[in-house]
Amino acid sequence: MKKLVPFKKDIAFDTNIAEINSISLEHEITNHEESLIAGKFIVSGDYKMTDTSSHLDNFEYELPFNINIDKKYNIDNAEIDISDFYYEVINSRILSVNIELSVDNIEEQEMAMEREEIETKEEETIEETLPEIPEEIETIEEEREGINVKSLFDGLDEDEAYTVYKIHIVTENDTIESIALDYEVTKEDLDEYNNLSEVKIGDKIIIPANEN
């Protein structure tokens, strides 16, 4: 998002102004945080005090400015520049300058927060690594072969203790629905043996035997 901020100032000279021979404009930013952008314009050049004079006198004036940006906008990455500048000699002692300041690359706070959240999630995804596989299931192969995992299910009824189960390691594209579909079981079947409230990449899902 870009905003244009107009600035007008009448500069009073100590001497007569017959003609502006040259003029330049620079700007410096002294504060750029939260909702405030502050700085100064530097107007300089040379001029003639009389129409017939061949002598040029120098001038330089500093014009401070403060720009208050609505707090709903984020200006951390704002780019400030001069987009337009013109001047006019009002009378023999007054030089009027008109400046248009461009404040670019600002965005609404909500959009900035969403962008930061997305970047944070991407970093967390990159940094995630699969946990070490416990000794009880070291023999699990990538083909998802059935294994006896009695040691993982202490407390089950004796009739169920030696049932063959499968273990699925959650990958990036998995959902509970897709896992259930792959193994031809229901979500309720999975919920009976797993805590499905916080499933993340690397978690191990117990797949009950399909008796069909």
Residue pairs with C-beta under 8 A, 6 or more apart in sequence:
1 73
1 104
1 105
1 106
1 107
1 108
2 102
2 103
2 104
2 105
2 106
3 69
3 102
3 103
3 104
3 106
4 83
4 100
4 101
4 102
4 103
5 67
5 100
5 101
5 102
5 103
6 98
6 99
6 100
6 101
7 41
7 63
7 65
7 98
7 99
7 100
7 101
8 96
8 97
8 98
8 99
9 41
9 63
9 96
9 97
9 99
10 90
10 94
10 95
10 96
10 97
11 43
11 61
11 63
11 94
11 95
11 96
11 97
12 93
12 94
13 59
13 93
13 94
13 95
15 49
15 57
15 93
16 49
16 50
16 92
16 93
17 47
17 49
17 89
17 92
17 93
17 94
17 95
18 47
18 48
18 49
18 50
18 51
18 53
18 92
19 47
19 48
19 51
19 89
20 45
20 47
20 87
20 89
20 95
21 45
21 46
21 47
21 48
21 56
22 45
22 46
23 43
23 44
23 45
23 87
24 43
24 44
24 45
25 41
25 42
25 43
25 82
25 85
25 97
25 99
26 41
26 42
26 44
27 39
27 40
27 41
27 42
27 80
27 82
27 101
28 39
28 40
28 42
29 37
29 38
29 39
29 80
30 38
30 39
30 40
31 37
31 38
31 39
32 38
32 75
32 78
32 80
34 71
34 75
35 68
35 69
35 70
35 71
35 73
35 75
36 66
36 67
36 68
36 69
37 66
37 67
37 69
37 75
37 78
37 80
37 103
38 64
38 65
38 66
38 67
39 64
39 65
39 80
40 62
40 63
40 64
40 65
41 62
41 63
41 65
41 97
41 99
42 60
42 61
42 62
42 63
43 59
43 60
43 61
43 62
43 63
43 97
44 58
44 59
44 60
44 61
45 58
45 59
46 56
46 57
46 58
46 59
47 56
47 57
47 59
48 55
48 56
48 57
49 55
49 57
63 97
65 101
67 101
67 103
69 75
69 103
69 106
71 109
72 108
72 109
73 106
73 107
73 108
73 109
74 106
74 107
74 108
74 109
74 111
74 112
75 103
75 106
76 112
77 105
77 106
77 107
78 103
78 104
78 105
78 106
79 102
79 103
79 104
79 105
80 101
80 102
80 103
80 104
81 101
81 102
81 104
82 99
82 100
82 101
82 102
83 100
83 101
83 102
84 98
84 99
84 100
85 97
85 98
85 99
85 100
86 97
86 98
87 95
87 96
87 97
87 98
88 95
88 96
88 98
89 95
89 96
90 96
107 115
125 172
125 201
128 200
128 201
128 202
129 202
130 169
130 201
130 202
131 202
133 140
136 149
136 151
136 152
137 147
137 149
137 152
137 167
137 204
139 147
140 147
140 167
140 169
144 166
144 167
144 168
145 166
146 164
146 165
146 166
146 209
147 164
147 165
147 166
147 167
148 162
148 164
148 165
149 165
149 167
149 206
150 161
150 162
152 206
153 160
153 161
153 165
163 208
163 209
164 209
165 193
165 206
165 207
165 208
165 209
166 183
166 206
166 207
166 209
167 204
167 205
167 206
167 207
168 174
168 179
168 182
168 183
168 204
168 205
168 207
169 202
169 203
169 204
169 205
170 179
170 199
170 200
170 201
170 202
170 203
170 204
170 205
171 201
172 201
176 187
176 190
176 196
176 199
177 187
179 190
179 205
179 207
180 186
180 187
180 189
180 190
183 207
183 210
184 210
184 212
185 207
185 208
185 210
187 196
189 208
190 196
190 205
190 206
190 207
190 208
192 208
193 206
193 208
194 205
194 206
199 205
